[in-house]
C-alpha cells in the first residue's frame, strides 16, 4: 500500500536521528498521518536520493512495506505481566502450564535469562522501567514497610512530572503512544481533576485501563488485600472503643456509681468518629481504587472485573488497527496474574495449576491475539515485541492452602523480598524479525531499566543529558554485536534501603552478589513472610556483617554463601562492592518523597469520582467484547 511507503520514508533518507545522530535535514509531522516529511536538506540531491531510495524500496520489497533496514524505526509493543514468576512460563522451564504464544515469542526472538527488575514491588519497578532510572532517584520508593507501593487513587504521590518517560521521548519523534491496562504510578496532586501524574502527562497519547491496578478488593466477594493486617487491627480497635459506652452504662443502671451522660455520649461519639475515619477509605476500597478510565474520563466505577480483560484486549487491537500506518508504541500492561485471578469461563480449569495457571494461560491467549493482529496487518517484521513482568511471583498470596501467586523457579524469595533473586529476576523476551536472530539465549545481567535507552536508540530519541540514566542500550547485546553486558554493578533496593549489590566482572563471566540485609521469613525457614503477607524492608530484617556473598554464575539459587574460608577472593570482592556503593551514592540527589505519609494517605478531595462525591458510580462502557477461543 502506498500510504505504508510514505509513512516510512524517513527510514531511508534525510535526517538520520535514529540513534541520537542528527544530520542537517529537517522534518515536520504532516496532517496526512503518514509520519515525518522532509522539508529541506543540504540540496536537491538529497531529495532525488530520497525518491530513489523509495523507488528501490517499492521495487525490491513490494508494496506492503515489510522490508526492514537496520535504520528503520519499528513499531514497538511492550507486554508487561503483573507479578508473574520467572518460572511460570514453559520457555523458562515450567511444564505445568501451557504458554504457546509467549513460547513462540522466545523461539522467534531473543530470551534473557538474567533479566532483573529494579525493585521487587510494582510501583517502584514500573517507575524505573518507564524512566530508565533507579526509583530512588525519582522519589518513587518508601521509607515505610506499610506503603511500598501507591495504595490509593485518592493519594497525592506519583511519578513526578519532571521525569521523562520513554513514551515522551518517542512521542517527540513522531510515534503514536498508547497505554492499555495497569498504570499504578499516581493520578492527581492537589485537586481531583488536575491529573498531574496521569499517563497522558507522561508521554502517552491514549490511555485505557486502571489508573491503579487489580486487587482482591476489586472483587465484591474477594478477601481484602489492601493492608489486610492493619484492617484487622482497626476492626479490633473499633470493637474495643465501641464497648466503652456500653461498659459505662453498666455501673450507671446498676447504680454502683454515677456516670455522667455526657461522658457516655462523648465515648460513643469518639468510637463512631474513629470507625468513620478509617472505614470511609478501607470500607470502600473497591469503589475508590477499582476504576476504569479512558484518557481522563472515568467510564466504570467500580470496574466490572469479569469483563475488564476482554475490554483491554479490544482496546489494544483497536489501537494497532488505528495506527498501523505510522510508527506506534503500545504498552500493554496486563492485570494478569495479580489476585483475584479473574479468568474467562472457558479458561477456568484449563490448566494443571489451578486458578493461577488458568490466569497465566488466559494471558498467553491475549498475547497470541496481539501477535495475530500484527501478522494480519503485516506488521510483524517491523515491530519490536517485548515481554516481561514487573517483579517476581507473590509467594504469600494464598487462599487457605491454595497458592494464588507465581512460581519463581529455582530462585530464592519472591515479590517484596528485597534483593533475593526470586523477587527481581523476571522474564525478558525480545522479538524483531529480520533484525534479531531467532532462538538466541543471553545469560548476561540486564535490567528493566535498559528498555528506556534501547527504545530511545531504535526510535530516534535523544537521551536526557540533565540526569543520570542507569539503563544501558541492549541492542548490541541483542543483535550479537556485543557478548558482554554493559552493566558492571547493579544495586537492588528495598524501599529506600540498599539491600543487595551485584557485580558482573568485565573480564570474565563471574557474577558476584552480596546481601547486606535480608528479610526474615515467617515461619522461620519457610522462605516467605506468611505472617505479614509481605516482607519488611527495615526493622524486622537480618543485617549481615560480614555480608552474605554468592557467586550467581555458579549458584543462581543463592544456596551456599561464600566466606573467607571457601572463597579466597572474598575480601577483595567485598571491598570492590563497597567502593561501588560509595561511588553510586555520590550520584544520588535528593528527590521529593512520593511515598511520604501525607502523599500516601487517602484524601477525599483527590478521590476520582464519576458522579457526585461520595455517591460515585457509573458504567459508560459498551458490551462489545472480543470472542474467546
Buried (B, 14 or more C-beta within 10 A) or exposed (E): EEBBBBBBBBBBBBBBBBBBEEEEBBBEEEEEBBBBBBEEBEEEEBBEBBEEBBEEBEEEBEEEBBBBBEBBBBBBBBBBBBBBBBBBBBBBEBEBBBBBBBBBBBBBBBBBBBBBBBBBBBBBBBBBBBBBBBBBBBBBBBBBBBBBBBBBBBBBBBBBEEBBBBBBBBBBBBBBBBBBBBBBBBBBBEEBEBBBBBBBBBBBBBBBBBBBBBBBBBBEEBEBBBBBEEBEEBBEBBEEBBEBBEEBBEEBEEEEEEBEEEEBEEBBEBBBEBBEEBBEBBBBBBBBBBBBBBBBEBBBBBBBBEBBBBBBBBBBBBBBEBBBBBBBBBBBBBBBBBBBBBBBEEBBEBBEBBBBBBBBBBBBBBBBBBBEBBEEBBBBBBBBBBBBBBBBBBBBBBBEEEBBBBBBBBBBBBBBBBBBBBBBBBBBBBBBBEBBEEEBEBBBBBBBBBBBBBBBBBBBBBBBEEBEBBBBBBBBBBBEEBEBBBBBBBBBBBBBBBBBBBBBBEEEEBBBBBBBBBBBBBEEEEBBBEBBBBBBBBEBBEEBEEBBBBBBBEEBEBEEBBEEEEBEBBEEBBEBBBEBBEEBEEEEEEBEBBBBEEBBBBBEEBBBBBEEEEEBEBBEBEEEBEEBE
